[in-house]
Amino acid sequence: MKRFAVILAILLVAFGSIAHANEPIVIGFITALTGSTSLWGTQEANGAMLRAEEINAAGGVLGRPLKLIVYDHKGSPQEGVLAYRRLVDEDKAVAVLGTHFSNISLAIAPVAEQKKVPVLGQAVEPKVTIPAPGKLNKYHFLAQPSCIEQGQMMARFAFEELGARKAAVLADKSNSYSISQAEHFAEYFKRRGGEVTDFVEYAAGTVDYRAHLTQIKAGSPEVIFLPQYAQPGGMQVKQAKELGIEATFLGSNSLSDPPFVAAAGGAENVAGLYFLFNVNWSEPKFEAFINNYEAKYGEKPVTYHSLFGYDDVTLICEAIKNAGAAEPEAIRTAIEGLTDVPIMLGDGKFTMDAETHRTRNMPSWIMQWNEAGEIVPVQLVYPPAD
């Protein structure tokens, strides 16, 4: 009888293991599916789902299929936190992808420290991974250059390649994405010997920037840095042109989107503007992705966010594979060790810095709008070493 009980226990464990092996690995995804930035979020989710389907078609991860569950944060930090809790507590996600909004990820980060389910996202505010000097958020990771690197890369380009020695900055003081890039741009530009003629902050919801721009114009800067989302960035360029400002404009990656050109008043106004960008769509390596995306969704990707979603799924699956188990703590440790993982963005490879939970030496492209309303690649730039 005792021998029978032992055999029965062994069989139950075996059948339980088989059943578990057939269960999908649940990955959460939090993005913007509604509101003014829904284009970004929808294409980000599309890219993630496309990659998940490719991985499942190739046999999944650890012999198990992926199940991607996508929730809308609705542009709200509170909704973002609710989505994370739902994914962890109800859906039993072993890892969560997103967001690309710094304010929302800042709200999720302390909750992830409590729940201990890792988050891999694109929110560039450095405090998402390091909330205070000497303190690391163990369960949050960034998969693109942070505000530090992005601000510094653009400042170095302005100083070295454009020869600018006088720069001004216009930033949204309520948006950590904007203000953090602005601060690091200004700090690096001054460190190299440049002069920041004005560092102007404005309140959320501002639509008339003429007073701010008039103040900037008086300082006669050679370049003006606009770390903005597409809509406000476009309005700022349009109003600057109306005021006769002739400085060269520099922008963040959000000024790559078609809504930016429309808000700026057309291609003529944005011609000559340089901006930092995560991808050079003209590279041959993107042809298959673009074709597969169009075949699935009936349209070509128009924002780089589609590649955020695609690469995030690639990275989390590589971490699960390296961990050898779909368990949150093992995945967290494996994310820290990601090294030279093939991805689509940057120079095509990804390494995580275990000390900062940010990318290590990941480059971006400097791009420029031309008079035909086309984006022209200028050069691939890496974060400064100094």
Secondary structure, 3 states (H helix, E strand, C coil): CHHHHHHHHHHHHHHHHHHHHHCCEEEEEEECCCCCCHHHHHHHHHHHHHHHHHHHHCCCECCECEEEEEEECCCCHHHHHHHHHHHHHCCCCCEEECCCCHHHHHHHHHHHHHHCCCEEECCCCHHHCCCECCECCCCEEECCCCHHHHHHHHHHHHHHHCCCCEEEEEEECCCHHHHHHHHHHHHHHHHCCCEEEEEEEECCCCCCCHHHHHHHHHCCCCEEEECCCHHHHHHHHHHHHHCCCCCEEEECHHHHCHHHHHHHCCHHHHCCCEEEECCCCCCHHHHHHHHHHHHHHCCCCCCCHHHHHHHHHHHHHHHHHHHCCCCHHHHHHHHHCCCCEECCCCCCEECEECCCCEECCCCEEEEEECCCCCEEEEEEECCCCC
